[in-house]
Amino acid sequence: MSRQDAVARAAEYFDRGDFRSDLARRVAMATESQTGESLEALRAYLTDEMIPTLEKLGFSSRIVENPVPGYGPFLIAERHEADGLPTVLTYGHGDVIFGQEGSWREGLAPWTLVEQGDRWYGRGTADNKGQHSINIAALEQVMAARGGKLGFNCKMLIEMGEEAGSPGLRDIARIEREALSADLLIGSDGPRLSAVRPTVFLGSRGAFNFELEVNLRESGHHSGNWGGVLANAGTLLAHAITRLVDQKGRILVDGLTPKEIPASVRAALTDIQLEQGMGDPEIDPDWGEPGLTQAEKIFAWNTLEVLAFKTGAPEAPANAVPPSARATMQLRFVVGTDPNTIIPLVQAHLDAAGLSQVRARPSRMATFEATRVDPEDAWVKWALASIETTTAKKPALLPNLGGSLPNDVFALILGMPTVWVPHSYPACSQHAPNEHLLASVAREALQLMAGLFYDLGEDGSSILKARAA
């Protein structure tokens, strides 16, 4: 059997309807993790669906309880073929966001896979049941083509709380470090750059949310009697924000932006053009850091956003000087920004501007670290070449995703290079009603992942030697 056989088997698995059947069964499981009321469904996804599927492929599996009470468990599985072979870790999450029943288009529902043309609707089709189902099926096709072997050792981690911020994931990575150790992570989450172009990304931007607060007095006072002699909390907060980011979205705080864009990152992004699809917002060309391309602004730079701002009672304004004001800010950042320095830098900047009445503090949202593999890494070049061989398309290479995901678990805690191959696309309605997977993308993804895993068995050992040298 050959590489071509593995790729052909992946296409046949899709064409005879087996992938659709597997995905429909998994979508039907209402694995919402944000409600805190679906622990039985979260566990059942692992015990009733994942473990039997992986056992057929020769994986030994075990459930690991979440160290954070009230959240879903983890599945750690392993197929060990031989000492000395490369080991790959693959990751997925079986939990989904709220189903949002009643908000889907007529004829659609979150827990039923509905096929309409190229679109397969259902909660989790894109995020993330469809994506890890593709990867598991690709492993199966490679084993069939190789006579029951992969040619490498494979480990798998499936969590059931990603949509709730991955509680317990970092603790599990530390506790189960040996069980999860590998030479490489190959994962699938998030969207391609576009539906028609296979994409590889090597990490993600970090995310840090923080609050700006002004608390001047206990209550408001009549603006006619006191306006002009009482400080206005809303005015102070508005000025504080403009000290942090200007009217064009440029960050004004030293230390909150990268010192430079690495040459390898800039080179990779010369091939990236943002594509506008139907329903996408129109890009504001003058917004953000001047002198950067649109791709560099999203994938190679930091951005500071105002997510929310409140002072007084916007729903019923009163003629009173507001005593307090609060804004929620978010810094998306690339490698090189230390999230531990963000609050001290912001507060010092405000104090120096005479705005010490405005206080900065971290929000309760989880912090995501920034991660990025060097685009020149041997694993990256190998993955790009494999995908191009299968699809005859030049893949898009993103040094990191513009958004955030828990890649720090693999890159920083477990210390492995990370290669992500997403199988969704930007307009998939992820996290919204009418979430869907494109059948054409799924079929292509099955083939390119079969090719990638087949090539890992062929080339993995030599790449390890080259990287060690």
Protein Blocks (a to p, Z undefined) as FASTA:
>chain_A
ZZklmmmmmmmmmmnommmmmmmmmmmpccbfklopammmmmmmmmmmmmmmmmmnopac
dddddfbghiacdddddddfbghiacddddddfbdcdekgojacehiafkbccdehjbcc
dehklmmmlmmmmmmmmmmmmmmmnnopahiacdddddfklmnopghklmmmmmmmmmmg
cfbdcddedjdfbfklccddfbdcddddddddddfbfbdcdfklmgojaccfklmmmmmm
mmmpcckopafbehiacfbdcfklmmmmmmpccdddehiacddfkgcjehiafklmmmmc
ccdddfbdcehjfklccddddfbdcddddddddehiafklmmmmmmmmmmmnopampccd
ddfbdcdddddddfkbmklmmmmmmmmmmnopacdddfbafbdcdklmmmmmnopacddd
dfbdfklogoiahiacdfklmmmmmmmmmmmmmmmmmmmmmmmmmmmZZ
